[in-house]
Amino acid sequence: MSAEMSFFDLFWQASLIVKLVMLLLLMASIISWTFIFQRSRVLRKAQNDIHKFEDRFWSGGDLNRLYQELSARQILSGMESLFCAGFKEFIRLRKSPSTASNEVMDGTYRAMRVALSREVDELEKHLSFLATTGSISPYIGLFGTVWGIMNAFISLGAVQQATLAMVAPGIAEALIATAMGLFAAIPAVIAYNKFSHQVEKLENNLGNFMEEFSSILHRQTLSSHKEGEEKRG
């Protein structure tokens, strides 16, 4: 009998509770791998988009033209979203003559902070499921193992002469639950740690851009304010 057939034989011979535990762990593993592939693509694209936007932003082009081009697009993400949110608020506040320079920068910074929070939330999507799967799957598998071994020993009590051949299948099918728990947990934990590190790096990149862009806008505000004073003088 092959190992694959032995696994399915043990599954079908297991009690209902152990079967449910195995199916639950199998479903958690499938969902985890789906999220792993999906998050891997999303984070890789986010990193590429950041590099492309940084190259364009720091090329020395006109910020107003860049804003107009990006505003015409339906979907923005990453640094594009931060730039448009900040620049839009910056332009809106500067149109009001009564708005002080520090109020303009405070409003601009808050707008970018909101955009940053939304971007990080999107990057962290589904990571909580991977963390939960990695944390509880071994315990769910252990529960199935304990339940299966308990039933195996209870059935032994009903016979007068117990042998290893009688209890071995029950213990083996119960131990499969623990193996499946580890099978679901280990990739989820590895992926969660990897993705969390990537999200942290992306968040730092976005935060650094936000600070640098705020400095650029602040210099523009001071320059405009100085020119206005010179004209009035």
GUNUKE-978042 format. One record per residue: residue in three letters; x, y, z of N, C-alpha, C, O in turn. Coordinates in steps of 0.001 Angstrom, whole numbers. Layout:
<atoms>
ATOM  r  nc1  nc2  nc3  cac1  cac2  cac3  cc1  cc2  cc3  oc1  oc2  oc3
ATOM  ALA  X  Y  Z  X  Y  Z  X  Y  Z  X  Y  Z
...
</atoms>
This chain:
<atoms>
ATOM  r  nc1  nc2  nc3  cac1  cac2  cac3  cc1  cc2  cc3  oc1  oc2  oc3
ATOM  MET  848  -1197  0  0  0  0  883  1246  0  1833  1336  778
ATOM  SER  575  2193  -858  1385  3393  -946  1117  4298  227  118  4161  934
ATOM  ALA  2062  5260  425  1906  6195  1538  673  7049  1345  -1  7396  2314
ATOM  GLU  362  7400  73  -803  8232  -181  -2083  7495  166  -2986  8066  778
ATOM  MET  -2164  6223  -224  -3340  5409  94  -3441  5197  1592  -4545  5202  2137
ATOM  SER  -2361  5018  2248  -2385  4838  3699  -2933  6076  4386  -3688  5973  5352
ATOM  PHE  -2551  7256  3885  -3054  8496  4472  -4567  8584  4329  -5261  8902  5295
ATOM  PHE  -5090  8306  3131  -6533  8410  2930  -7282  7317  3677  -8393  7544  4155
ATOM  ASP  -6691  6143  3781  -7326  5078  4568  -7457  5491  6021  -8500  5294  6643
ATOM  LEU  -6381  6069  6560  -6424  6512  7955  -7425  7650  8143  -8081  7741  9180
ATOM  PHE  -7537  8516  7135  -8498  9613  7232  -9922  9085  7295  -10714  9528  8127
ATOM  TRP  -10251  8139  6420  -11616  7631  6390  -11941  6800  7623  -13105  6681  8004
ATOM  GLN  -10919  6225  8247  -11153  5437  9449  -11219  6291  10716  -11628  5807  11771
ATOM  ALA  -10821  7551  10613  -10806  8421  11793  -12222  8750  12235  -13178  8619  11470
ATOM  SER  -12335  9183  13489  -13640  9574  14020  -14092  10876  13374  -13309  11557  12710
ATOM  LEU  -15359  11214  13573  -15924  12403  12948  -15201  13672  13405  -14928  14555  12593
ATOM  ILE  -14891  13765  14701  -14210  14961  15223  -12840  15127  14577  -12471  16230  14174
ATOM  VAL  -12095  14044  14478  -10759  14106  13877  -10857  14458  12397  -10025  15203  11880
ATOM  LYS  -11866  13929  11713  -12060  14287  10308  -12339  15782  10155  -11794  16437  9267
ATOM  LEU  -13187  16308  11026  -13497  17743  10962  -12257  18589  11224  -12053  19620  10583
ATOM  VAL  -11430  18147  12171  -10190  18867  12460  -9275  18863  11239  -8705  19894  10882
ATOM  MET  -9136  17706  10603  -8287  17619  9414  -8802  18500  8284  -8025  19188  7622
ATOM  LEU  -10123  18476  8063  -10701  19289  7000  -10532  20777  7297  -10270  21568  6391
ATOM  LEU  -10682  21157  8569  -10490  22547  8951  -9055  22999  8697  -8823  24096  8189
ATOM  LEU  -8101  22153  9051  -6702  22483  8833  -6356  22522  7348  -5565  23355  6907
ATOM  LEU  -6951  21620  6590  -6715  21623  5144  -7254  22912  4514  -6602  23522  3666
ATOM  MET  -8451  23313  4940  -9028  24548  4421  -8186  25752  4817  -7969  26646  3999
ATOM  ALA  -7705  25791  6063  -6847  26892  6508  -5561  26944  5698  -5079  28027  5366
ATOM  SER  -5004  25787  5379  -3776  25738  4593  -4007  26255  3174  -3181  26997  2643
ATOM  ILE  -5113  25872  2567  -5415  26317  1203  -5609  27830  1167  -5086  28507  281
ATOM  ILE  -6363  28358  2135  -6591  29803  2190  -5277  30541  2441  -5020  31589  1848
ATOM  SER  -4452  29987  3319  -3163  30613  3612  -2296  30707  2370  -1723  31759  2088
ATOM  TRP  -2198  29619  1630  -1386  29641  417  -1953  30602  -620  -1197  31230  -1361
ATOM  THR  -3288  30723  -682  -3902  31696  -1589  -3478  33112  -1223  -3107  33904  -2089
ATOM  PHE  -3539  33426  81  -3133  34753  536  -1628  34973  363  -1188  36087  77
ATOM  ILE  -853  33919  535  609  34044  378  955  34453  -1048  1742  35378  -1250
ATOM  PHE  383  33781  -2031  662  34125  -3431  125  35520  -3762  775  36292  -4468
ATOM  GLN  -1071  35835  -3244  -1679  37136  -3544  -890  38287  -2925  -641  39299  -3580
ATOM  ARG  -497  38127  -1655  274  39179  -981  1663  39331  -1595  2201  40436  -1659
ATOM  SER  2230  38237  -2036  3551  38301  -2656  3512  39159  -3914  4411  39969  -4142
ATOM  ARG  2478  38987  -4730  2335  39801  -5933  2086  41267  -5585  2677  42159  -6194
ATOM  VAL  1211  41517  -4606  855  42886  -4241  2064  43645  -3705  2300  44786  -4102
ATOM  LEU  2830  43029  -2813  3978  43705  -2215  5100  43912  -3231  5789  44932  -3202
ATOM  ARG  5279  42955  -4117  6295  43126  -5160  5904  44272  -6099  6758  45062  -6500
ATOM  LYS  4636  44362  -6446  4164  45453  -7303  4289  46797  -6584  4669  47798  -7193
ATOM  ALA  3971  46818  -5296  4078  48061  -4530  5516  48569  -4503  5757  49769  -4634
ATOM  GLN  6470  47658  -4333  7874  48054  -4325  8311  48591  -5680  9037  49583  -5751
ATOM  ASN  7874  47942  -6754  8219  48410  -8099  7596  49775  -8381  8238  50644  -8971
ATOM  ASP  6340  49963  -7956  5663  51244  -8179  6365  52376  -7433  6463  53492  -7944
ATOM  ILE  6852  52090  -6229  7567  53105  -5458  8842  53523  -6180  9136  54715  -6273
ATOM  HIS  9595  52566  -6686  10831  52878  -7400  10546  53714  -8658  11271  54662  -8959
ATOM  LYS  9484  53350  -9384  9156  54083  -10605  8755  55519  -10283  9179  56455  -10960
ATOM  PHE  7929  55689  -9239  7481  57042  -8902  8634  57887  -8367  8740  59073  -8682
ATOM  GLU  9499  57271  -7556  10641  58034  -7041  11535  58518  -8177  11995  59659  -8154
ATOM  ASP  11784  57675  -9161  12610  58087  -10302  11984  59262  -11037  12679  60182  -11466
ATOM  ARG  10669  59221  -11177  9985  60300  -11879  9919  61568  -11021  10107  62675  -11525
ATOM  PHE  9652  61400  -9737  9504  62558  -8857  10815  63323  -8715  10836  64553  -8767
ATOM  TRP  11904  62589  -8535  13193  63230  -8310  13928  63568  -9606  15090  63972  -9574
ATOM  SER  13260  63406  -10729  13892  63763  -12008  13913  65265  -12236  14558  65750  -13165
ATOM  GLY  13203  66003  -11382  13218  67460  -11494  12102  68030  -12338  12163  69198  -12724
ATOM  GLY  11068  67231  -12642  9954  67718  -13439  9041  68642  -12639  9175  68779  -11423
ATOM  ASP  8126  69261  -13342  7184  70190  -12720  6167  69414  -11885  5541  68476  -12378
ATOM  LEU  6002  69806  -10622  5090  69099  -9721  3636  69300  -10122  2823  68387  -9975
ATOM  ASN  3303  70464  -10617  1924  70711  -11042  1534  69808  -12209  426  69272  -12249
ATOM  ARG  2446  69648  -13148  2164  68763  -14283  2045  67318  -13821  1164  66591  -14279
ATOM  LEU  2923  66898  -12920  2842  65539  -12394  1525  65316  -11676  904  64263  -11821
ATOM  TYR  1096  66307  -10900  -178  66190  -10186  -1354  66091  -11153  -2263  65289  -10942
ATOM  GLN  -1342  66885  -12192  -2428  66846  -13170  -2498  65489  -13864  -3585  64953  -14077
ATOM  GLU  -1344  64939  -14214  -1323  63635  -14885  -1853  62534  -13970  -2630  61681  -14398
ATOM  LEU  -1428  62560  -12710  -1862  61519  -11784  -3334  61683  -11407  -4039  60690  -11227
ATOM  SER  -3796  62911  -11290  -5192  63151  -10922  -6152  62646  -11985  -7300  62327  -11678
ATOM  ALA  -5700  62569  -13230  -6549  62092  -14314  -6739  60580  -14284  -7614  60049  -14968
ATOM  ARG  -5935  59897  -13508  -6038  58440  -13425  -7091  58032  -12421  -7368  58759  -11467
ATOM  GLN  -7683  56858  -12638  -8751  56370  -11768  -8220  55763  -10480  -8808  55944  -9414
ATOM  ILE  -7113  55047  -10576  -6581  54309  -9435  -5174  54808  -9131  -4315  54869  -10011
ATOM  LEU  -4956  55161  -7870  -3638  55571  -7399  -3263  54713  -6202  -4129  54264  -5450
ATOM  SER  -1982  54492  -6034  -1525  53691  -4911  -121  54117  -4513  593  54760  -5284
ATOM  GLY  259  53751  -3307  1609  54008  -2852  1936  55486  -2781  1137  56293  -2306
ATOM  MET  3126  55829  -3261  3574  57215  -3224  2716  58126  -4088  2581  59312  -3788
ATOM  GLU  2140  57595  -5144  1254  58401  -5969  85  58918  -5152  -294  60084  -5262
ATOM  SER  -485  58047  -4332  -1603  58442  -3488  -1191  59492  -2467  -1918  60461  -2247
ATOM  LEU  -29  59309  -1842  463  60289  -876  719  61636  -1547  336  62683  -1026
ATOM  PHE  1364  61596  -2700  1681  62836  -3408  417  63605  -3772  323  64805  -3514
ATOM  CYS  -552  62920  -4367  -1778  63597  -4800  -2577  64120  -3606  -3116  65225  -3661
ATOM  ALA  -2658  63336  -2528  -3393  63781  -1344  -2748  65018  -740  -3437  65976  -389
ATOM  GLY  -1423  64997  -618  -722  66129  -39  -763  67358  -926  -1023  68461  -444
ATOM  PHE  -511  67184  -2212  -462  68328  -3126  -1845  68949  -3313  -1969  70168  -3436
ATOM  LYS  -2880  68116  -3334  -4250  68626  -3460  -4616  69508  -2268  -5171  70595  -2432
ATOM  GLU  -4298  69026  -1072  -4589  69811  129  -3724  71064  183  -4177  72117  631
ATOM  PHE  -2497  70949  -268  -1584  72094  -294  -2127  73203  -1193  -2132  74374  -813
ATOM  ILE  -2584  72824  -2391  -3134  73813  -3326  -4413  74429  -2763  -4624  75638  -2863
ATOM  ARG  -5265  73590  -2171  -6536  74091  -1644  -6315  75104  -529  -6977  76141  -493
ATOM  LEU  -5390  74813  382  -5158  75713  1505  -4456  77000  1082  -4694  78058  1664
ATOM  ARG  -3606  76915  86  -2886  78107  -365  -3799  79101  -1087  -3467  80281  -1201
ATOM  LYS  -4941  78626  -1571  -5868  79524  -2245  -6530  80493  -1269  -7042  81538  -1669
ATOM  SER  -6515  80139  4  -7122  81008  1009  -6062  81974  1535  -5095  81535  2157
ATOM  PRO  -6220  83285  1302  -5207  84249  1738  -5044  84310  3250  -3980  84670  3752
ATOM  SER  -6106  83956  3976  -6057  84064  5436  -5358  82888  6103  -5152  82896  7317
ATOM  THR  -4991  81879  5323  -4364  80679  5888  -2865  80907  6058  -2166  81228  5097
ATOM  ALA  -2379  80742  7277  -961  80928  7562  -140  79781  7004  -666  78711  6696
ATOM  SER  1165  80022  6879  2051  79005  6300  2061  77730  7125  2026  76630  6574
ATOM  ASN  2110  77874  8450  2139  76674  9288  832  75905  9214  828  74680  9335
ATOM  GLU  -292  76617  9015  -1573  75932  8868  -1641  75172  7540  -2213  74085  7459
ATOM  VAL  -1055  75761  6520  -994  75077  5223  -210  73777  5343  -645  72741  4841
ATOM  MET  932  73825  6000  1771  72634  6119  1142  71604  7042  1260  70403  6800
ATOM  ASP  471  72061  8103  -200  71112  9006  -1312  70364  8277  -1443  69148  8415
ATOM  GLY  -2101  71087  7509  -3168  70445  6749  -2638  69490  5702  -3183  68403  5510
ATOM  THR  -1580  69894  5026  -965  69028  4015  -417  67751  4633  -582  66658  4091
ATOM  TYR  238  67911  5778  835  66752  6444  -248  65788  6926  -93  64572  6816
ATOM  ARG  -1337  66327  7456  -2430  65463  7917  -3050  64697  6762  -3380  63520  6905
ATOM  ALA  -3209  65345  5626  -3769  64669  4456  -2880  63509  4019  -3376  62442  3659
ATOM  MET  -1580  63718  4052  -663  62638  3671  -627  61536  4715  -447  60366  4375
ATOM  ARG  -796  61893  5984  -838  60879  7037  -2044  59956  6845  -1939  58741  7013
ATOM  VAL  -3183  60544  6493  -4382  59734  6242  -4153  58804  5057  -4499  57624  5109
ATOM  ALA  -3567  59342  3988  -3274  58515  2810  -2283  57408  3153  -2423  56279  2680
ATOM  LEU  -1284  57726  3972  -304  56721  4385  -970  55608  5182  -673  54432  4976
ATOM  SER  -1866  55973  6089  -2560  54970  6893  -3381  54030  6022  -3420  52824  6261
ATOM  ARG  -4032  54588  5015  -4828  53756  4113  -3945  52815  3302  -4301  51656  3091
ATOM  GLU  -2807  53305  2852  -1899  52473  2072  -1349  51322  2914  -1258  50192  2435
ATOM  VAL  -985  51605  4162  -452  50561  5041  -1530  49525  5345  -1247  48328  5386
ATOM  ASP  -2759  49980  5556  -3862  49041  5797  -4043  48109  4609  -4305  46919  4782
ATOM  GLU  -3905  48648  3408  -4057  47823  2213  -2898  46832  2083  -3101  45690  1671
ATOM  LEU  -1693  47263  2430  -540  46374  2351  -625  45248  3384  -164  44135  3132
ATOM  GLU  -1211  45538  4534  -1307  44551  5614  -2531  43652  5497  -2768  42811  6364
ATOM  LYS  -3298  43822  4446  -4510  43035  4264  -4198  41534  4235  -3270  41101  3552
ATOM  HIS  -4972  40755  4973  -4865  39286  5070  -3684  38808  5915  -3563  37607  6158
ATOM  LEU  -2822  39699  6364  -1700  39242  7187  -2172  38731  8543  -1550  37839  9121
ATOM  SER  -3263  39288  9050  -3785  38817  10335  -4254  37364  10239  -4144  36607  11204
ATOM  PHE  -4778  36977  9072  -5192  35578  8900  -3983  34654  8936  -4033  33585  9545
ATOM  LEU  -2898  35061  8285  -1688  34239  8316  -1145  34120  9737  -695  33050  10147
ATOM  ALA  -1189  35223  10485  -707  35180  11867  -1580  34263  12721  -1072  33496  13539
ATOM  THR  -2892  34347  12525  -3812  33499  13298  -3627  32032  12947  -3602  31170  13825
ATOM  THR  -3496  31758  11651  -3290  30367  11217  -1997  29804  11784  -1964  28663  12247
ATOM  GLY  -940  30593  11750  330  30127  12288  296  29910  13786  1038  29080  14310
ATOM  SER  -564  30652  14487  -612  30547  15944  -1463  29387  16443  -1082  28685  17379
ATOM  ILE  -2629  29190  15807  -3590  28240  16382  -3619  26889  15678  -4128  25922  16245
ATOM  SER  -3088  26791  14459  -3162  25509  13734  -2509  24360  14492  -3088  23275  14534
ATOM  PRO  -1311  24542  15104  -742  23415  15855  -1629  22963  17011  -1688  21772  17317
ATOM  TYR  -2311  23895  17649  -3176  23525  18774  -4443  22818  18301  -4939  21906  18963
ATOM  ILE  -4963  23246  17150  -6110  22539  16584  -5723  21120  16210  -6462  20171  16475
ATOM  GLY  -4538  20982  15582  -4063  19635  15261  -3826  18797  16495  -4111  17599  16502
ATOM  LEU  -3301  19420  17547  -3073  18689  18798  -4386  18242  19417  -4469  17149  19975
ATOM  PHE  -5410  19075  19323  -6727  18684  19825  -7229  17438  19099  -7734  16505  19722
ATOM  GLY  -7080  17434  17747  -7502  16248  16995  -6711  15016  17384  -7263  13918  17448
ATOM  THR  -5419  15185  17646  -4586  14055  18062  -5010  13518  19412  -5147  12306  19582
ATOM  VAL  -5219  14402  20378  -5642  13979  21714  -6984  13258  21643  -7186  12231  22292
ATOM  TRP  -7897  13810  20846  -9219  13194  20721  -9112  11806  20091  -9770  10866  20538
ATOM  GLY  -8285  11677  19057  -8142  10378  18407  -7486  9348  19300  -7917  8195  19333
ATOM  ILE  -6435  9746  20036  -5764  8804  20936  -6700  8415  22079  -6711  7261  22508
ATOM  MET  -7474  9360  22565  -8432  9047  23625  -9437  8000  23152  -9732  7051  23878
ATOM  ASN  -9959  8167  21947  -10895  7169  21420  -10223  5823  21222  -10847  4782  21429
ATOM  ALA  -8939  5829  20816  -8224  4568  20609  -8084  3805  21919  -8279  2590  21950
ATOM  PHE  -7751  4498  22992  -7604  3816  24284  -8947  3424  24881  -9048  2423  25591
ATOM  ILE  -9978  4212  24591  -11311  3820  25073  -11744  2523  24411  -12311  1645  25061
ATOM  SER  -11472  2403  23106  -11838  1169  22404  -11032  -24  22913  -11513  -1156  22866
ATOM  LEU  -9818  214  23398  -9012  -867  23957  -9630  -1425  25229  -9509  -2612  25532
ATOM  GLY  -10294  -545  25963  -10899  -1001  27211  -12040  -1966  27006  -12456  -2647  27943
ATOM  ALA  -12552  -2033  25788  -13682  -2915  25524  -13249  -4335  25170  -14095  -5218  25032
ATOM  VAL  -11932  -4569  25019  -11451  -5901  24673  -10669  -6482  25849  -10144  -5751  26689
ATOM  GLN  -10605  -7779  25887  -9931  -8453  26999  -8426  -8486  26820  -7681  -8365  27793
ATOM  GLN  -7976  -8648  25596  -6546  -8741  25340  -6139  -7683  24312  -6483  -7788  23135
ATOM  ALA  -5409  -6671  24762  -5016  -5567  23886  -3667  -5869  23258  -2773  -6423  23897
ATOM  THR  -3539  -5491  21988  -2278  -5643  21265  -1925  -4310  20590  -2768  -3426  20434
ATOM  LEU  -663  -4199  20199  -222  -2986  19526  -918  -2821  18188  -1193  -1698  17765
ATOM  ALA  -1204  -3924  17521  -1859  -3854  16219  -3258  -3268  16328  -3775  -2693  15371
ATOM  MET  -3858  -3414  17480  -5211  -2886  17662  -5213  -1376  17886  -6124  -687  17426
ATOM  VAL  -4209  -856  18585  -4192  567  18934  -3397  1405  17934  -3593  2617  17846
ATOM  ALA  -2502  763  17179  -1631  1519  16268  -2398  2312  15211  -2077  3483  15009
ATOM  PRO  -3401  1738  14519  -4116  2531  13509  -4791  3764  14093  -4777  4827  13473
ATOM  GLY  -5382  3638  15275  -6051  4777  15890  -5074  5879  16254  -5367  7060  16062
ATOM  ILE  -3907  5502  16780  -2906  6510  17131  -2337  7165  15872  -2103  8373  15842
ATOM  ALA  -2118  6353  14831  -1568  6882  13584  -2506  7900  12949  -2057  8957  12507
ATOM  GLU  -3789  7600  12897  -4733  8532  12296  -4872  9802  13129  -5148  10882  12607
ATOM  ALA  -4670  9643  14463  -4736  10819  15321  -3518  11719  15116  -3645  12943  15129
ATOM  LEU  -2348  11125  14928  -1123  11901  14743  -1118  12669  13429  -400  13660  13291
ATOM  ILE  -1914  12219  12465  -2001  12947  11202  -2540  14347  11433  -2159  15288  10736
ATOM  ALA  -3431  14487  12412  -3986  15805  12716  -2886  16772  13162  -2885  17932  12752
ATOM  THR  -1966  16314  13984  -845  17163  14398  36  17524  13207  466  18670  13071
ATOM  ALA  301  16548  12350  1124  16809  11164  467  17853  10264  1144  18731  9729
ATOM  MET  -843  17758  10099  -1550  18719  9266  -1559  20104  9916  -1513  21121  9223
ATOM  GLY  -1619  20138  11244  -1544  21419  11941  -219  22114  11691  -180  23322  11457
ATOM  LEU  861  21358  11740  2180  21916  11450  2307  22299  9976  2927  23308  9640
ATOM  PHE  1718  21490  9104  1752  21767  7678  1062  23086  7350  1489  23806  6448
ATOM  ALA  -7  23403  8084  -715  24667  7872  0  25833  8541  2  26946  8015
ATOM  ALA  611  25581  9710  1174  26672  10511  2522  27162  9988  2752  28369  9915
ATOM  ILE  3408  26250  9627  4784  26642  9293  4848  27601  8101  5501  28639  8214
ATOM  PRO  4199  27306  6957  4249  28291  5854  3597  29616  6224  4054  30675  5793
ATOM  ALA  2522  29566  7026  1836  30799  7410  2733  31689  8263  2762  32905  8077
ATOM  VAL  3470  31080  9202  4363  31853  10064  5515  32452  9250  5857  33623  9414
ATOM  ILE  6102  31646  8380  7213  32136  7554  6745  33299  6666  7416  34326  6564
ATOM  ALA  5585  33116  6029  5069  34159  5143  4718  35416  5929  4996  36528  5479
ATOM  TYR  4111  35249  7098  3740  36424  7901  4977  37230  8293  4982  38455  8176
ATOM  ASN  6009  36558  8749  7234  37266  9136  7873  37979  7940  8332  39116  8052
ATOM  LYS  7893  37302  6812  8481  37903  5610  7675  39107  5146  8242  40161  4859
ATOM  PHE  6353  38956  5070  5508  40046  4582  5497  41218  5560  5469  42375  5140
ATOM  SER  5520  40928  6856  5550  42004  7845  6804  42850  7690  6758  44075  7803
ATOM  HIS  7927  42183  7428  9176  42916  7207  9091  43764  5939  9552  44905  5924
ATOM  GLN  8502  43210  4877  8368  43966  3635  7445  45162  3816  7735  46251  3319
ATOM  VAL  6332  44968  4526  5409  46078  4775  6088  47167  5593  5883  48355  5344
ATOM  GLU  6896  46765  6568  7615  47748  7381  8576  48573  6526  8684  49786  6705
ATOM  LYS  9271  47919  5600  10185  48644  4715  9414  49592  3796  9838  50726  3574
ATOM  LEU  8288  49131  3264  7487  49982  2397  6924  51172  3169  6886  52291  2658
ATOM  GLU  6491  50924  4395  5972  52009  5219  7062  53040  5508  6799  54243  5505
ATOM  ASN  8275  52573  5755  9387  53499  5975  9677  54329  4723  9936  55529  4812
ATOM  ASN  9632  53681  3560  9848  54409  2311  8783  55479  2097  9085  56605  1701
ATOM  LEU  7536  55110  2365  6445  56071  2210  6565  57202  3229  6326  58365  2906
ATOM  GLY  6935  56853  4455  7106  57872  5488  8242  58823  5169  8122  60028  5392
ATOM  ASN  9349  58297  4649  10474  59155  4271  10095  60092  3132  10463  61266  3131
ATOM  PHE  9357  59561  2164  8902  60422  1065  7984  61522  1586  8074  62671  1153
ATOM  MET  7112  61171  2508  6190  62159  3061  6948  63298  3740  6588  64466  3592
ATOM  GLU  7988  62955  4477  8789  63986  5140  9536  64847  4124  9589  66069  4260
ATOM  GLU  10114  64207  3107  10863  64954  2095  9947  65848  1271  10287  66992  969
ATOM  PHE  8789  65321  913  7829  66111  138  7300  67285  961  7080  68370  423
ATOM  SER  7097  67074  2255  6667  68166  3132  7721  69265  3179  7392  70451  3194
ATOM  SER  8979  68868  3201  10058  69863  3211  10070  70676  1928  10284  71887  1958
ATOM  ILE  9838  70008  793  9802  70719  -485  8658  71730  -505  8847  72879  -906
ATOM  LEU  7478  71303  -74  6324  72204  -47  6535  73341  948  6107  74471  715
ATOM  HIS  7197  73027  2058  7464  74066  3056  8391  75138  2481  8201  76328  2733
ATOM  ARG  9386  74716  1715  10290  75693  1095  9544  76546  71  9795  77746  -44
ATOM  GLN  8628  75925  -671  7830  76690  -1616  6957  77711  -897  6795  78838  -1364
ATOM  THR  6397  77313  240  5553  78222  1010  6349  79408  1526  5894  80550  1450
ATOM  LEU  7541  79138  2052  8384  80225  2552  8813  81148  1419  8856  82367  1591
ATOM  SER  9130  80573  259  9540  81372  -887  8409  82273  -1366  8626  83446  -1668
ATOM  SER  7201  81718  -1435  6051  82516  -1867  5754  83625  -854  5418  84750  -1225
ATOM  HIS  5884  83285  434  5629  84273  1469  6656  85419  1400  6310  86586  1587
ATOM  LYS  7904  85070  1132  8954  86090  1027  8712  86988  -188  8884  88204  -111
ATOM  GLU  8309  86376  -1314  8038  87173  -2509  6870  88124  -2279  6873  89260  -2754
ATOM  GLY  5863  87637  -1537  4722  88494  -1247  5109  89665  -388  4609  90771  -595
ATOM  GLU  5986  89454  572  6436  90548  1432  7265  91568  639  7169  92774  869
ATOM  GLU  8078  91066  -294  8887  91975  -1098  8016  92843  -2000  8314  94020  -2203
ATOM  LYS  6939  92267  -2543  6047  93037  -3387  5308  94103  -2575  5122  95231  -3031
ATOM  ARG  4897  93731  -1380  4204  94697  -523  5142  95794  -54  4740  96940  146
ATOM  GLY  6468  95398  124  7427  96390  552  7761  97352  -561  8564  98265  -369
</atoms>
